């Protein structure tokens, strides 16, 4: 679910960031349909455009890949 939208975000991240730096972007299909200062504002914009929940992605667009990657560390020791 929303894999296409997330793949679009990752593959077009640099151009999306250039156009919408540090914004919350609404992606539907393979297009940015709006951008906002906050998650709540982005959600309101999406709903106002008639997008149904579960059919769009709201992603914060920050510089670099920090917005869509996570690193987990553990202190597990195998002996």
ABEGO torsion letter per residue (X at the ends): XGAAAAAAAAAAAAAAAAABBGBBBBBBEABBABBBABAAAAAAAAAAAGBBBGABBBBBBBBEAAAABBBBBBABBBX
